Amino acid sequence: MSVRQQAELLSGSVEGWPLAPVVHWLMTEGIKTNDAGILIAGLSEALLAAGAPVWRVRFSFWTIHPLLAAMAHQWVRGKGTETFQVGHGIFESAAYIGSPAEQLRETGKPLRYRLMDGLDPDRDHSVLFEIREQGGTDYYAIPMQTFSGQVDSFFVTTDHPDGFVESDFPKFDALARYLLPVIETISHHRLSVALLDTYVGERTGRRVLEGKIRRGDGEEIDAALWFSDLRNFTHMTETLDPPEMLAVLNTYFEFVYNAVRTYDGEVLRFIGDAMLIVFPTDRTGGARQACRHALSAAEDAFSGLATMNHLRRRHGQPEILFGVGLHVGTVIYGNVGAPSRLDFTVMGPAVNRTARLESLTKQTRTPLLVSDRFAAHLDRPCRHVGAFDVKGIVHPIDAYAVD
């Protein structure tokens, strides 16, 4: 579409509903949000207000995410908006193969289906039949090619008895061009959040997005602390094939991660086979609740892996055993490293004591040990295992087992 054609569309000289007020909303209000659901609702209402015969509006974009291949957002007149998360298996699914979304991605060309004129079951995808059954009469799909070459999608459907008119399509095409950079901005923001959450954790990711990225930035936080590692890890690395070793690690990490997330814990670091986890008191409602959450997460993780180990033994696989040390205290949560290679971490005496408690689980053959300070916050009976001299700490550590 030429600059002159776009100017004509915006001038209102083309018959039918005016495009200019829709673009004006997009460029003034739509660009203010990073929420795709809010964007599609506002855009759809702007189309309705301008007189566009829209009944269903949808856009989807591909993303980089460990669990998701794409995100889709849909508005239906009278029903509001929905968000759909699409997993990586989508490319092998019947929902995708042969669909308009696949055709857009493969050809990069717009598609139109006059749904009320009849569809061919041997040729047309089932999604078109579903939309027709819901009331759609005419369907238009527009590719939006990003700067990286991937093809995102913009779909508009009407339920008008006569469908769309020819003057609607160049307006939708032009609107897609204005919409693309707004969608890309939202997509990149979502990608940044997802990758930061995945690789550095939710709390750290939020700090990075807030601009706290200078070396030396830090704060003190109060938290229940967790340190754990696998038993017999060195032996397993020597005897298991790399894929099997990675599978063991991922199973262990997944069970622990799922348990701690349930109780507002955050995995700060994976250190080989070890995990450093915090349960901040500002998130759990105080030190007592943070300690209870940490203990409950540990018990859930032990319980889940016990069931898994029963199955592993039946299949001749090595058991996944681990130890946990729990403590509570104040730590420095800060940004450290070289000027151009930084890392957020927690440090301080409380972290050291938590790691030493975990090392004592091997010596005492007790899978879970807590400190005296941690035990004082529990309503559960605790048994004093002993006072131990440990490396780097002047006074002996009192270790307790939870009965």
CORMO-V287003 format. One record per residue. PHI is phi in whole degrees, 0 to 359 (NA if undefined). NEAR is the number of other C-alpha atoms within 10 Angstrom. D_FIRST is the distance of its C-alpha to the first C-alpha in whole Angstrom. Layout:
PHI	NEAR	D_FIRST
PHI	NEAR	D_FIRST
This chain:
NA	9	0
282	7	4
298	8	7
296	9	8
296	14	6
297	16	7
297	12	10
295	13	11
297	21	11
283	19	13
284	12	15
88	14	16
280	10	16
274	16	14
298	10	17
92	15	19
293	19	19
277	21	17
277	26	15
306	17	16
295	16	20
290	22	18
296	20	16
299	13	19
299	15	21
297	20	19
278	14	19
251	9	23
258	13	25
298	23	23
285	17	23
276	11	27
249	13	28
248	17	28
254	15	29
295	23	26
295	18	28
295	13	28
298	21	24
290	22	24
294	22	26
294	18	25
297	21	22
295	25	23
294	16	25
294	19	23
296	21	21
299	16	24
297	14	25
280	16	22
100	13	23
291	21	20
278	19	22
263	23	22
243	20	25
221	23	25
233	23	22
213	21	22
224	23	21
222	24	22
219	20	23
283	16	25
218	19	27
255	15	30
205	16	33
297	11	37
246	12	37
242	15	33
265	17	30
203	19	28
235	18	28
228	19	26
230	21	26
225	21	26
239	24	27
233	16	28
303	15	29
86	8	33
239	8	33
86	13	32
246	19	30
224	14	31
241	14	31
237	11	31
256	13	32
247	17	32
283	14	34
290	14	34
283	11	35
301	14	32
292	13	31
257	9	34
264	10	34
294	11	34
294	14	32
255	16	29
298	14	30
82	15	28
282	16	26
303	23	22
299	21	22
293	16	24
297	17	21
300	21	18
294	17	20
279	11	21
257	11	18
69	17	15
240	12	13
296	18	13
229	16	16
228	16	18
230	18	22
276	19	23
296	21	26
281	16	29
274	8	28
106	11	30
241	16	30
261	9	31
300	10	34
276	7	34
240	8	30
266	14	28
288	18	29
299	17	32
298	14	29
292	21	28
295	16	31
297	11	32
294	17	29
295	20	30
297	11	34
279	10	33
125	17	31
289	23	28
243	24	26
213	26	23
227	24	21
229	21	17
241	24	17
237	25	13
282	26	14
233	28	14
276	16	14
276	14	17
295	10	18
275	6	21
100	8	19
287	15	20
248	22	18
274	24	18
227	25	18
229	26	17
239	22	19
231	22	19
227	27	22
242	23	23
246	21	27
296	14	27
305	11	29
265	11	26
74	19	23
283	21	20
254	10	18
301	10	15
288	13	14
289	18	14
293	17	12
298	16	8
289	22	11
295	19	12
299	20	8
294	17	8
298	19	11
299	19	12
293	16	10
288	14	12
286	21	15
307	19	15
296	15	17
291	19	19
297	25	20
297	16	20
298	14	23
296	19	25
299	22	25
291	14	26
295	15	29
298	19	30
298	15	30
300	17	32
296	17	35
297	18	35
291	17	36
294	19	38
299	15	40
289	13	40
261	14	42
235	20	43
101	18	44
296	18	43
295	15	45
293	23	44
301	20	41
296	15	41
296	15	43
297	18	40
294	13	37
280	9	39
92	8	40
273	16	43
239	18	43
280	14	45
299	17	48
101	13	51
298	13	49
191	18	52
205	11	53
267	13	56
229	16	56
262	20	59
200	27	58
279	32	60
243	29	59
233	30	59
227	25	60
218	27	60
207	23	60
284	20	61
272	16	64
58	13	65
294	19	62
298	10	63
298	9	65
295	16	62
294	13	60
277	10	63
248	11	63
264	13	60
294	11	57
308	12	54
298	9	52
291	14	55
295	16	55
296	13	52
295	12	52
298	21	55
301	17	53
294	13	50
297	15	52
299	21	55
298	20	52
294	12	50
298	18	53
292	23	54
301	18	50
298	14	50
292	22	54
286	24	53
295	14	50
298	13	51
247	19	54
66	17	51
272	25	52
228	22	50
285	22	50
274	19	50
210	18	51
257	15	51
238	10	54
64	10	55
262	17	56
259	19	57
227	20	55
250	20	55
228	24	54
237	27	54
239	28	55
300	25	54
292	20	57
288	12	54
261	13	52
255	19	55
96	10	57
117	15	60
296	20	62
300	19	64
290	19	61
298	28	59
293	29	62
297	21	62
297	22	59
298	27	59
294	23	62
298	16	61
296	24	58
297	22	60
295	15	62
295	18	59
295	21	58
298	22	62
295	13	62
296	15	59
287	21	60
297	15	63
295	10	62
298	16	59
295	17	62
300	12	64
290	13	62
294	15	61
297	11	65
296	8	65
259	9	63
71	8	65
261	13	62
294	13	63
291	17	63
256	19	61
242	16	63
210	22	62
241	23	64
227	27	63
248	26	64
236	32	64
215	27	64
220	30	63
173	20	63
260	18	61
230	21	59
267	17	57
253	18	53
214	20	51
257	21	49
229	18	51
136	11	50
279	9	49
307	8	47
248	7	44
216	8	45
247	14	46
211	14	47
272	24	48
207	17	52
248	23	55
210	14	58
131	13	61
303	13	65
296	20	64
294	24	61
300	15	64
294	23	66
296	25	64
295	22	63
292	22	67
299	29	68
297	26	66
296	20	68
288	21	71
297	21	70
287	15	70
296	9	74
266	13	75
56	10	73
239	15	72
294	20	68
227	25	67
234	30	69
234	30	68
279	20	70
296	17	72
295	16	70
293	24	67
299	25	70
294	14	71
267	15	68
260	15	69
262	9	71
255	11	72
293	12	75
235	17	74
253	14	77
286	16	78
276	15	77
155	13	79
251	12	78
235	14	77
280	13	77
231	15	73
298	10	72
85	10	71
239	12	72
296	8	75
263	11	76
301	12	77
264	18	74
274	17	75
249	28	73
234	25	73
254	18	72
270	15	71
281	7	74
